[in-house]
Amino acid sequence: MTQSPDAAVACVGETMVSFIPSDGTALDATEKLGLDTAGAESNVAMYLADHGVDARWVSRLGDDAFGRRVLDHVRTAGVDVSAVRTHPSRPTGLLFKDRAKGGTKVSYYRHGSAASTMGRDVLDEEVMRTADLWHFTGITPALSASCRDLVEAAFSGEHPIVSFDVNYRPALWREPPGPLLRRLAQSADIVFVGLDEAQALWGDDLRDDDVRALLSSPSIVVVKDGANAATAFHGDDRTTVPALTVDVVEPVGAGDAFAAGFLFGWLRGESTERCLRRGHLTAASALSVTGDHGPLLDPALVDELLELSTQAWPDYSLTLFSRRI
């Protein structure tokens, strides 16, 4: 594929309705719940659409009010949802966020959901066949045997460029997924993985160079080290860009936003350093809200930060510019 800002990206995976205490209290004490949507792949699609990319989301939803809510939310964000199908008897998945000490705890109610019925026939959808890049995550193969078959089929044989976010969710797996997720990552072209995820899956003492050694086949491997930095290995080259200081409202969704920002820069043919910066700046949008999808930073601010020297970049704090989001 020739990198192009006009390229189409198809993101495949489940999106759920999320319930979040809107009064800041714990789930077992709140009297008020707010509703939002949550799904790694649709998050990426929505942030890509925010950046002006032809973004498509492919999934299955229940024939219920939650499914209609999800579909409307993603479509309103500018994403092509023409390949989202409604299952007549399976429900839309749900999740509940509970603000506990040390972070947010997430409880899933997605077993037997409509999205878990996805199989390799998804690859026959026109929006998949005409896409230039496919984006999958390690969440989808954990949903069901047919979903695992879908992902394995997508990563084998003839296919467009494949982007894969490992996105390890321990609560979804009944068996250790390390070997499978490594094999899938090795079959992708662009891989995103958190250093903490890699350590949990493949070895407690791994560093970013070790992750690249384990994932030697992909053209690009991006290792994210939380609020510290992100390192991209492109061929034999290594590029590290520190994360900027951000006032964090909630971290959920930041990894999806980072992937979208990086992919947007990559589609534009930008340098690896610039792609990493776009990843960090897009992630700041997710960190600034309680949901998974927040507004992008002001374009003038983004242009200003993208032009900073390598030495000046780490000295900037996005807490100083939050009013310009």
Secondary structure, 3 states (H helix, E strand, C coil): CCCCCCCEEEEECCCEEEEEECCCCCCCCCCCEEEEEECHHHHHHHHHHHCCCEEEEECEEECCHHHHHHHHHHHHCCCECCCCEEECCCCCCEEEEEEECCEEEEEEECCCCHHHHCCHHHHHCHHHHCCCEEEEECCHHHCCHHHHHHHHHHCCCCCCEEEEECCCCHHHCCCCCHHHHHHHHHHCCEEEEEHHHHHHHHCCCCCHHHHHHHCCCCCEEEEEECCCEEEEEECCEEEEEECCECCCCCCCCHHHHHHHHHHHHHHCCCCHHHHHHHHHHHHHHHHCCCCCCCCCCCHHHHHHHHCCCCCCHHHCEHHHCHHHC
